[in-house]
Amino acid sequence: MSILLNMVILNSYLKKMDIIYIIWFAPLFLFLFVLFYFVVVRKNDFEKRIDIFYPYRQLSQKREVYMQKVSKNNHIMFALLLLPFFILVYVLLKDNYQEISKTDTSFSNENLMTILVTLLPLFVGYCILFYIQKRSKKAKRMLLEQMSDSDFELLLKIRDNFSFPYKYAPPFMLCNNHLYIFLFHTIKEIVPTQITSVKWYSTKHGFLVRIKDPKAKVTVFSISKSALPLFLQIVEQYTKLKFNY
């Protein structure tokens, strides 16, 4: 009788724990699902071209060096992002192992659930970040193949106006009279002649730029203080807009 009662109590406790986990982590999984949709599933025309792109043209030495720097920068950034994940895994496993050693029991359902609901969202998040890095690198490779020498020289100027980690992850690139804005969740292709408005707002680390055009509507991205004049010069070159900077 007592065994049956204990089983009923344990079952009730686990159900309560399941409800708590659902309440806490359902919004997180919903956020990851929405993020996955906008980053991986939903694609604009440029991102569709990235998917089918295959490098077939050998880059010049300077452009190849630039791509090597992009790869190195990506590896460093991803390693820095992975470090907290491994630290969390170590802490969780260590705490649970110490608890199990003291009680001389095996992993409980609660222990396993805690580890899963903590690590699974992080794992999915890192997979999305890896996909973003890979897509960005592929886009840069495609644009480097297609851009003119003057566009590449401009890219090097943009690089020199940023510091790590944005030195080889610029927020914008110019290629064959098209602007490419690198946002977190997407890469937008904009015809600069169609830009109708540009506004910028000062932030702690630079500027927040807001551009408007008929096709992409409103695009907002961050830029360093020293790189803002370069972007505005491009817009002035292709439009009748004039800026005081």
Backbone bond lengths (Angstrom), bond angles and torsions (degrees), N, CA, C in turn:
res aa  C-N    CA-C-N  psi(-1)  N-CA   C-N-CA  omega(-1)  CA-C   N-CA-C  phi
1 M - - - 1.459 - - 1.530 110.99 -
2 S 1.340 114.48 -45.14 1.462 119.40 -179.56 1.532 111.11 -65.33
3 I 1.336 116.60 -35.98 1.471 120.90 178.77 1.527 109.83 -64.38
4 L 1.349 115.24 -42.92 1.458 120.05 179.38 1.519 111.17 -63.77
5 L 1.335 115.51 -40.46 1.469 120.55 178.81 1.522 110.91 -63.62
6 N 1.345 115.23 -42.42 1.470 119.26 178.36 1.523 111.63 -63.00
7 M 1.301 117.04 -38.72 1.465 121.05 178.66 1.523 110.66 -65.18
8 V 1.335 117.01 -39.71 1.464 121.00 178.09 1.527 110.28 -64.31
9 I 1.344 115.46 -43.92 1.477 120.11 179.08 1.524 110.79 -62.82
10 L 1.348 116.12 -43.93 1.465 120.82 179.45 1.521 111.01 -62.72
11 N 1.329 116.40 -42.88 1.464 120.94 179.13 1.523 111.22 -62.60
12 S 1.326 116.39 -41.23 1.464 121.29 178.04 1.522 110.88 -64.75
13 Y 1.330 115.17 -39.70 1.471 120.11 179.45 1.524 111.44 -64.79
14 L 1.335 116.27 -42.57 1.463 120.47 -179.94 1.522 111.53 -65.38
15 K 1.341 115.74 -37.35 1.461 119.24 177.98 1.517 110.78 -64.08
16 K 1.352 115.73 -40.76 1.464 120.00 177.50 1.525 110.56 -63.03
17 M 1.342 115.91 -41.74 1.464 120.52 178.98 1.521 110.53 -63.83
18 D 1.354 116.81 -39.99 1.464 120.61 178.64 1.518 110.63 -61.33
19 I 1.337 116.47 -41.79 1.464 120.18 179.19 1.523 110.86 -64.26
20 I 1.329 116.39 -40.82 1.474 120.87 178.89 1.526 110.38 -62.57
21 Y 1.344 116.26 -44.91 1.466 119.89 179.50 1.527 110.97 -62.98
22 I 1.335 116.25 -40.02 1.465 119.97 179.97 1.523 110.65 -64.24
23 I 1.336 116.60 -43.64 1.461 121.21 -179.57 1.527 110.93 -62.95
24 W 1.330 116.19 -41.58 1.467 120.64 -176.56 1.519 112.96 -75.66
25 F 1.324 117.16 -39.65 1.460 119.33 -168.70 1.523 114.73 -106.17
26 A 1.326 118.62 -12.06 1.468 120.36 177.27 1.532 112.08 -58.49
27 P 1.354 118.97 -45.75 1.480 118.75 177.34 1.522 112.71 -61.14
28 L 1.349 116.80 -36.23 1.458 120.16 179.86 1.525 111.22 -65.73
29 F 1.342 116.28 -45.60 1.468 119.74 179.43 1.522 110.96 -66.75
30 L 1.322 117.21 -34.07 1.462 120.85 176.41 1.517 110.54 -64.50
31 F 1.350 115.71 -42.14 1.469 120.35 177.36 1.526 110.96 -61.69
32 L 1.338 116.83 -43.63 1.466 120.89 179.95 1.530 111.17 -65.32
33 F 1.330 116.51 -37.05 1.458 120.48 177.96 1.530 110.87 -64.19
34 V 1.331 116.10 -44.90 1.474 120.63 178.84 1.526 110.10 -64.48
35 L 1.341 116.65 -42.67 1.458 121.21 178.34 1.526 110.76 -61.91
36 F 1.331 116.64 -43.53 1.462 121.19 178.61 1.527 110.52 -59.88
37 Y 1.319 116.53 -40.73 1.469 120.50 -179.63 1.524 110.83 -63.49
38 F 1.329 117.02 -48.91 1.464 120.16 -175.65 1.531 112.44 -72.99
39 V 1.332 117.51 -27.11 1.465 120.25 -177.97 1.528 111.85 -89.10
40 V 1.328 117.12 -45.74 1.461 121.59 -170.53 1.525 113.13 -100.47
41 V 1.316 116.85 -43.96 1.467 120.50 -172.61 1.527 111.93 -84.24
42 R 1.313 116.78 -54.15 1.463 121.15 -177.20 1.531 109.94 -77.46
43 K 1.330 116.94 121.25 1.467 121.00 -176.02 1.522 110.69 -134.00
44 N 1.337 114.87 140.91 1.457 119.21 173.57 1.528 109.62 -86.81
45 D 1.327 116.67 -179.58 1.475 120.56 -175.58 1.522 111.76 -61.86
46 F 1.331 117.15 -39.60 1.466 119.97 -179.55 1.524 111.13 -65.37
47 E 1.320 117.04 -42.42 1.464 120.56 -179.92 1.526 111.32 -67.20
48 K 1.320 116.87 -30.64 1.465 119.60 174.84 1.528 110.55 -67.29
49 R 1.332 116.76 -35.65 1.479 120.09 176.98 1.529 110.60 -68.82
50 I 1.323 116.49 -33.15 1.463 120.12 177.04 1.528 110.03 -62.87
51 D 1.332 116.44 -41.32 1.467 121.12 -177.70 1.529 112.31 -59.02
52 I 1.327 116.55 -38.35 1.468 119.81 -176.17 1.527 112.32 -95.33
53 F 1.342 115.73 0.41 1.475 118.79 -179.25 1.517 110.93 -74.19
54 Y 1.327 114.39 138.47 1.469 121.01 174.07 1.527 107.98 -134.36
55 P 1.353 118.07 125.05 1.467 120.10 -178.83 1.531 111.62 -60.45
56 Y 1.292 115.67 118.92 1.465 119.23 -179.59 1.516 112.76 -127.41
57 R 1.317 116.75 -7.09 1.460 120.67 -178.77 1.518 109.67 -114.05
58 Q 1.304 116.18 130.95 1.462 119.74 179.47 1.523 109.87 -73.52
59 L 1.336 115.32 133.87 1.457 120.28 -179.37 1.520 110.55 -82.24
60 S 1.317 115.30 157.22 1.461 119.73 173.21 1.526 108.70 -67.26
61 Q 1.312 116.15 167.30 1.462 120.24 -175.22 1.532 111.56 -60.29
62 K 1.339 116.97 -43.32 1.458 120.59 -178.36 1.537 110.83 -64.96
63 R 1.315 116.24 -40.51 1.456 119.78 -178.66 1.533 111.21 -72.29
64 E 1.323 115.67 -33.85 1.468 119.76 177.25 1.525 110.16 -67.03
65 V 1.328 116.50 -39.74 1.466 121.02 176.96 1.529 110.04 -62.39
66 Y 1.328 115.54 -40.55 1.459 119.98 178.56 1.535 110.31 -60.83
67 M 1.333 117.47 -44.52 1.459 120.62 179.78 1.529 111.64 -65.51
68 Q 1.315 116.95 -35.19 1.457 120.12 176.67 1.530 110.67 -63.60
69 K 1.329 115.35 -38.36 1.467 120.27 177.25 1.525 110.84 -66.98
70 V 1.334 115.89 -37.39 1.469 120.33 176.65 1.527 109.94 -60.49
71 S 1.329 117.26 -46.34 1.468 122.12 179.89 1.526 111.02 -61.82
72 K 1.316 116.17 -44.25 1.465 120.74 -179.92 1.523 110.75 -63.84
73 N 1.325 115.98 -42.34 1.466 120.95 178.82 1.530 110.69 -62.12
74 N 1.343 116.48 -42.15 1.462 120.92 178.77 1.527 111.91 -62.96
75 H 1.328 116.25 -41.82 1.463 120.60 -179.39 1.529 110.74 -64.17
76 I 1.329 116.61 -42.32 1.469 120.48 179.58 1.520 110.78 -64.33
77 M 1.343 116.18 -45.76 1.450 120.56 -178.34 1.528 111.40 -63.38
78 F 1.337 116.40 -43.12 1.465 119.33 -178.50 1.526 111.04 -68.10
79 A 1.329 116.39 -36.09 1.468 120.16 177.48 1.528 110.45 -64.47
80 L 1.326 116.98 -41.27 1.467 121.22 178.41 1.532 110.93 -65.28
81 L 1.330 116.42 -35.45 1.465 120.23 178.67 1.529 111.91 -73.65
82 L 1.340 116.40 -31.41 1.469 120.69 -179.86 1.524 112.88 -75.82
83 L 1.320 116.83 -25.00 1.459 121.01 -176.18 1.534 112.76 -55.66
84 P 1.349 118.94 -48.78 1.475 118.20 178.03 1.529 112.87 -61.21
85 F 1.338 116.78 -32.53 1.466 121.16 179.25 1.521 110.38 -62.68
86 F 1.326 117.00 -47.13 1.465 120.63 -179.38 1.532 111.12 -67.86
87 I 1.333 116.29 -35.23 1.465 119.50 177.19 1.527 110.28 -64.03
88 L 1.349 116.09 -42.55 1.463 120.46 179.19 1.527 111.21 -64.58
89 V 1.329 117.24 -42.04 1.474 121.24 177.33 1.525 109.95 -59.27
90 Y 1.331 116.11 -45.10 1.472 120.84 -179.62 1.529 111.01 -61.83
91 V 1.337 116.90 -45.29 1.464 121.28 -178.41 1.527 111.00 -64.30
92 L 1.340 116.68 -45.23 1.459 120.67 -179.33 1.523 111.92 -62.99
93 L 1.326 116.42 -46.90 1.467 120.02 -179.18 1.523 111.34 -67.30
94 K 1.330 116.08 -37.28 1.469 119.49 179.93 1.520 110.94 -66.01
95 D 1.347 116.53 -45.85 1.467 120.25 -179.39 1.524 111.38 -63.35
96 N 1.331 116.60 -43.37 1.461 119.87 -179.52 1.519 111.49 -68.79
97 Y 1.330 117.31 -36.09 1.461 120.87 178.63 1.525 110.72 -66.12
98 Q 1.337 116.36 -41.59 1.464 120.09 178.83 1.525 110.67 -65.20
99 E 1.338 116.38 -39.17 1.467 120.09 178.70 1.522 111.26 -65.11
100 I 1.339 115.86 -41.91 1.463 120.76 179.78 1.531 110.73 -67.22
101 S 1.330 116.99 -38.16 1.470 121.04 -179.59 1.522 111.15 -65.30
102 K 1.351 116.14 -38.33 1.459 119.61 -179.29 1.526 111.68 -68.97
103 T 1.332 115.86 -41.23 1.473 120.27 -177.62 1.529 113.03 -88.39
104 D 1.349 114.82 -8.88 1.470 120.66 -179.52 1.533 111.13 56.26
105 T 1.316 115.59 45.55 1.463 121.67 178.38 1.524 109.46 -127.55
106 S 1.318 114.97 171.81 1.460 120.21 177.58 1.524 109.95 -91.36
107 F 1.328 115.90 177.77 1.455 121.04 178.24 1.531 110.55 -59.12
108 S 1.326 116.47 127.15 1.460 120.69 176.93 1.519 109.41 -87.89
109 N 1.327 114.93 166.22 1.465 119.45 176.66 1.521 111.52 -60.98
110 E 1.321 115.33 -34.86 1.471 120.16 179.92 1.522 110.90 -65.86
111 N 1.354 116.42 -43.75 1.462 120.43 177.98 1.520 111.33 -60.79
112 L 1.327 114.77 -46.00 1.456 119.99 -178.57 1.518 111.29 -64.78
113 M 1.343 116.61 -41.66 1.456 120.59 179.95 1.523 111.42 -64.64
114 T 1.328 116.26 -39.96 1.470 120.67 179.04 1.524 110.95 -60.44
115 I 1.334 115.62 -45.43 1.462 119.98 -179.76 1.518 111.12 -65.40
116 L 1.338 116.73 -43.50 1.466 120.46 -177.49 1.519 112.14 -64.97
117 V 1.337 116.46 -48.37 1.472 119.28 -176.15 1.517 111.21 -70.42
118 T 1.319 117.68 -18.70 1.465 120.56 177.42 1.524 111.30 -85.66
119 L 1.336 116.19 -44.77 1.459 120.28 -173.11 1.525 113.50 -84.99
120 L 1.336 117.68 -32.66 1.464 119.95 -176.74 1.530 113.16 -61.11
121 P 1.348 118.78 -47.63 1.470 117.92 176.91 1.526 112.68 -61.02
122 L 1.347 116.13 -37.73 1.468 119.44 178.35 1.517 110.92 -64.57
123 F 1.324 116.63 -41.32 1.462 121.07 179.46 1.528 110.66 -62.18
124 V 1.339 116.37 -45.68 1.468 120.53 178.31 1.525 110.34 -62.34
125 G 1.341 115.91 -41.68 1.469 120.15 178.56 1.513 112.18 -60.95
126 Y 1.329 116.94 -42.22 1.462 120.61 179.05 1.531 111.58 -67.69
127 C 1.314 117.09 -34.71 1.475 120.26 176.26 1.524 110.47 -63.23
128 I 1.325 116.45 -40.54 1.469 120.67 178.26 1.527 110.14 -65.82
129 L 1.331 116.69 -42.61 1.469 120.30 178.42 1.525 111.32 -62.67
130 F 1.334 116.36 -40.46 1.460 120.62 178.09 1.530 110.39 -62.40
131 Y 1.323 116.57 -41.64 1.465 121.03 178.23 1.526 110.94 -62.69
132 I 1.333 117.14 -41.46 1.466 121.42 179.49 1.520 110.29 -62.52
133 Q 1.332 116.37 -45.18 1.466 120.62 178.48 1.526 111.43 -61.23
134 K 1.320 115.87 -44.64 1.464 120.76 -178.18 1.530 110.98 -64.28
135 R 1.328 116.91 -42.40 1.465 120.98 178.97 1.522 111.15 -65.59
136 S 1.327 116.59 -42.22 1.461 120.86 179.54 1.525 111.39 -62.66
137 K 1.335 115.74 -42.54 1.463 120.16 178.97 1.529 111.10 -63.85
138 K 1.320 116.85 -42.56 1.456 121.44 179.85 1.527 110.89 -64.99
139 A 1.339 116.56 -38.56 1.462 120.77 178.12 1.522 110.67 -64.30
140 K 1.327 117.30 -42.58 1.465 120.87 178.67 1.531 110.52 -63.18
141 R 1.325 115.94 -40.62 1.473 119.66 178.73 1.528 110.97 -62.24
142 M 1.318 116.64 -42.32 1.463 121.09 179.96 1.529 110.82 -65.65
143 L 1.327 116.45 -42.67 1.467 120.21 -178.98 1.523 111.46 -69.55
144 L 1.322 116.99 -35.08 1.469 120.20 178.02 1.523 111.21 -64.76
145 E 1.318 117.06 -33.41 1.467 120.28 176.73 1.531 111.42 -67.15
146 Q 1.325 115.96 -33.68 1.458 120.68 -170.45 1.520 114.33 -96.49
147 M 1.315 118.63 -24.34 1.463 120.51 -172.42 1.519 113.01 -74.43
148 S 1.317 114.77 153.19 1.466 121.72 178.52 1.521 109.88 -77.20
149 D 1.324 116.56 171.32 1.469 121.03 178.21 1.523 111.67 -62.83
150 S 1.332 116.28 -38.13 1.469 119.57 179.70 1.532 110.79 -67.49
151 D 1.341 117.04 -36.84 1.467 120.54 176.18 1.530 110.51 -64.60
152 F 1.324 116.46 -38.74 1.460 119.99 179.96 1.526 111.12 -68.70
153 E 1.322 117.27 -38.77 1.472 120.93 176.87 1.525 110.10 -62.67
154 L 1.326 116.38 -38.60 1.457 120.10 176.26 1.524 110.60 -64.32
155 L 1.331 116.72 -39.51 1.464 120.88 178.23 1.527 111.10 -60.73
156 L 1.332 116.48 -39.25 1.469 120.58 178.28 1.532 110.83 -67.25
157 K 1.323 116.75 -35.00 1.470 119.80 176.16 1.525 110.45 -66.38
158 I 1.319 114.96 -41.00 1.473 119.40 177.16 1.524 109.97 -61.30
159 R 1.329 116.27 -43.66 1.471 121.21 178.71 1.516 110.89 -57.34
160 D 1.322 117.06 -43.00 1.465 121.60 -176.75 1.524 112.97 -69.62
161 N 1.337 116.52 -13.28 1.464 120.07 179.97 1.528 112.48 -100.92
162 F 1.319 115.62 10.46 1.458 120.46 175.84 1.524 109.53 -125.92
163 S 1.324 115.20 156.26 1.455 121.32 175.03 1.524 108.70 -112.87
164 F 1.334 116.47 172.26 1.455 121.04 178.40 1.525 109.07 -58.46
165 P 1.317 119.39 137.37 1.474 129.20 8.98 1.525 114.10 -98.20
166 Y 1.354 117.57 10.27 1.468 120.27 -174.06 1.524 113.30 -95.43
167 K 1.328 116.49 1.70 1.466 119.96 -177.57 1.525 111.64 -58.87
168 Y 1.316 115.76 -40.38 1.468 120.82 178.49 1.537 111.41 -115.32
169 A 1.315 115.01 22.43 1.467 121.44 173.34 1.525 107.95 -136.04
170 P 1.337 116.91 63.08 1.465 120.75 -175.39 1.528 111.43 -67.06
171 P 1.333 117.17 149.74 1.467 119.54 179.53 1.527 113.11 -74.80
172 F 1.340 116.81 -15.71 1.461 119.30 179.02 1.527 110.81 -149.97
173 M 1.341 114.63 153.09 1.467 122.30 175.37 1.530 108.30 -139.30
174 L 1.316 115.90 147.72 1.463 121.46 175.71 1.523 108.56 -110.67
175 C 1.333 116.05 129.51 1.461 120.47 -179.63 1.528 109.63 -148.31
176 N 1.328 115.84 119.27 1.470 121.38 176.94 1.534 112.47 49.96
177 N 1.323 114.11 50.78 1.473 121.82 175.57 1.533 113.64 64.60
178 H 1.319 115.82 25.38 1.461 121.21 174.48 1.531 109.26 -128.82
179 L 1.322 115.05 139.89 1.457 120.82 176.09 1.524 109.28 -96.17
180 Y 1.334 114.93 138.28 1.462 120.17 177.35 1.529 107.98 -121.51
181 I 1.337 115.07 116.13 1.462 121.26 -178.24 1.526 108.69 -101.10
182 F 1.332 115.95 120.68 1.460 121.76 -178.44 1.530 109.10 -94.10
183 L 1.322 115.31 103.27 1.455 121.51 175.30 1.524 109.15 -99.49
184 F 1.330 116.54 172.72 1.464 119.18 -178.14 1.519 111.58 -63.73
185 H 1.333 116.56 -45.65 1.462 120.59 -172.58 1.520 113.97 -96.84
186 T 1.332 118.25 -9.97 1.468 120.02 -176.18 1.524 110.95 -160.02
187 I 1.318 115.55 169.97 1.469 122.67 172.86 1.522 106.91 -123.80
188 K 1.320 116.54 120.58 1.456 120.87 -175.98 1.532 110.77 -101.36
189 E 1.312 114.83 136.15 1.458 121.50 174.68 1.540 107.71 -102.72
190 I 1.333 116.55 121.79 1.463 121.72 -175.18 1.520 109.58 -127.68
191 V 1.309 115.85 135.64 1.464 121.20 172.90 1.529 106.94 -83.80
192 P 1.329 118.91 111.96 1.475 120.35 -173.28 1.527 114.74 -61.00
193 T 1.343 117.54 -26.23 1.469 119.58 178.74 1.523 111.86 -66.34
194 Q 1.335 116.98 -17.78 1.457 121.09 -178.18 1.531 113.29 -94.87
195 I 1.323 116.30 -0.77 1.468 119.27 178.52 1.525 109.07 -68.28
196 T 1.317 116.25 126.50 1.466 120.96 -176.51 1.529 112.93 -106.07
197 S 1.329 116.48 -18.83 1.464 119.02 -177.21 1.518 110.66 -156.49
198 V 1.332 115.35 140.79 1.463 121.08 175.09 1.529 108.46 -136.32
199 K 1.314 115.70 125.03 1.463 120.92 176.29 1.518 108.41 -131.38
200 W 1.305 116.55 148.54 1.459 119.42 178.52 1.525 109.67 -138.50
201 Y 1.335 113.37 149.20 1.456 121.16 -175.81 1.524 108.71 -130.14
202 S 1.311 115.49 134.07 1.463 120.56 -177.57 1.523 111.37 -70.95
203 T 1.335 116.15 136.59 1.459 122.68 175.42 1.528 108.86 -125.37
204 K 1.315 116.13 -178.00 1.461 120.56 -177.73 1.522 111.69 -64.72
205 H 1.336 117.48 -36.36 1.469 121.35 -174.42 1.529 113.56 -111.85
206 G 1.310 118.40 8.17 1.461 119.66 -179.74 1.512 111.81 160.58
207 F 1.345 115.18 -128.89 1.462 120.54 179.90 1.523 110.53 -134.27
208 L 1.306 114.48 150.97 1.458 121.97 171.05 1.526 106.31 -105.15
209 V 1.336 115.92 115.35 1.464 121.18 -174.84 1.526 109.66 -100.29
210 R 1.328 115.40 135.56 1.471 121.67 179.42 1.530 108.08 -123.49
211 I 1.323 116.42 113.37 1.463 120.21 179.14 1.522 109.64 -115.49
212 K 1.329 114.38 150.34 1.457 120.20 -177.98 1.517 109.40 -130.96
213 D 1.331 115.94 134.24 1.454 121.24 175.74 1.518 108.03 -147.42
214 P 1.335 118.47 159.38 1.473 120.73 -174.65 1.526 114.35 -60.38
215 K 1.335 117.61 -34.48 1.464 120.30 -174.22 1.525 112.54 -84.28
216 A 1.320 116.00 -54.05 1.468 120.47 -176.82 1.523 112.33 -86.75
217 K 1.310 116.00 -2.64 1.473 121.75 -179.62 1.521 109.96 61.73
218 V 1.334 118.11 -110.85 1.468 120.52 -177.01 1.526 109.96 -113.97
219 T 1.323 116.14 130.08 1.462 121.97 177.85 1.521 108.70 -125.94
220 V 1.316 116.87 130.19 1.464 121.99 -179.06 1.525 109.01 -123.03
221 F 1.336 116.97 131.09 1.465 120.85 178.41 1.519 109.92 -150.30
222 S 1.319 116.27 161.78 1.470 122.65 -179.79 1.523 110.48 -94.29
223 I 1.315 115.59 149.09 1.454 120.39 -179.55 1.528 108.60 -150.24
224 S 1.324 116.74 151.45 1.461 120.48 179.25 1.523 110.29 -74.80
225 K 1.322 116.73 159.87 1.460 121.13 -178.44 1.528 111.36 -63.45
226 S 1.320 116.74 -36.87 1.465 120.11 -177.57 1.529 112.92 -77.29
227 A 1.352 116.82 -23.03 1.469 120.18 -178.90 1.523 112.59 -89.39
228 L 1.316 117.45 -15.91 1.468 120.01 -179.01 1.531 112.54 -57.90
229 P 1.352 119.61 -46.20 1.476 119.16 178.64 1.523 113.44 -56.85
230 L 1.337 118.06 -35.98 1.459 120.85 178.92 1.526 110.76 -63.89
231 F 1.319 115.94 -42.71 1.460 119.45 179.21 1.527 110.98 -65.51
232 L 1.306 116.56 -43.53 1.469 120.22 -179.33 1.526 111.40 -65.78
233 Q 1.323 117.03 -34.30 1.469 120.82 176.53 1.528 110.80 -63.14
234 I 1.318 116.46 -39.05 1.468 120.30 177.87 1.524 110.05 -62.84
235 V 1.331 116.13 -46.12 1.464 120.35 -179.55 1.529 110.18 -62.92
236 E 1.318 117.03 -42.31 1.469 120.43 178.26 1.522 111.68 -62.87
237 Q 1.329 115.81 -35.69 1.465 120.87 -179.48 1.526 112.20 -64.30
238 Y 1.341 116.42 -33.64 1.462 120.38 -174.45 1.531 114.11 -103.79
239 T 1.320 116.83 -10.07 1.467 119.50 -179.07 1.525 109.55 -130.34
240 K 1.319 115.32 -179.60 1.457 121.84 176.74 1.521 111.75 -94.71
241 L 1.326 115.82 6.39 1.456 120.50 179.61 1.516 110.82 -72.90
242 K 1.348 116.27 143.35 1.452 122.35 177.94 1.528 108.37 -128.00
243 F 1.332 115.61 142.01 1.458 120.13 -175.78 1.517 110.58 -129.47
244 N 1.327 115.09 152.04 1.461 122.14 172.92 1.537 107.56 -106.18
245 Y 1.311 116.24 111.83 1.468 120.55 -177.49 1.521 109.95 -145.12
